[in-house]
């Protein structure tokens, strides 16, 4: 069940604004819209203890990225180079675009 709107997309540059990785910037690799979470490249790493299996013959401790809630992420504007809030503009042809609230620059598609 999706509870809120999520304006983040894959390949967006985001900054973490809360948690153990606060202040770090990374690129979104995966968005989980039903959970309102996103996975950011090489941030929020966790250690997973695994048993040996067909895929991983050795087993051991594996480090991987864990999802972050979208409320803890802020989009980084390419022009401002700062984390910004965004607004949606509807163009004449009916398509919506994301726009930086600080500099009114369009952010991606």
Steps between C-alpha positions, in 0.01 A plus 500: 500500500650829388435774754662808346640639178859420417675741261834318500612296201785267408829684423396807705775657711380515863635605840416310818354744754456263797660186641852361524599617150363855545658751261628244250402522133433210265306378199175304525533149355152369581166645613250293701173697456276266701724537806587872442869408505800534271842337478793743468826381343759395765320677788313355801708181481406202716681174572313178423618167640429226244530124498665322208254425217494433125554866407759573771713189564707660775243687709619764746429866559367695202467881496207643303289815473186526708192704395450847648161664551442778245430751780871471593613591147513837324550553130818690404449764229761484224512881466494598872709194606300500825219284636172667403127460523324454169172599346311358203430715195243392243604590145263598217493144364390366842830343608632562850859608568690529827635848571744626764330743741820706547608567141196387291725263303337188353633179658523199266193338345 
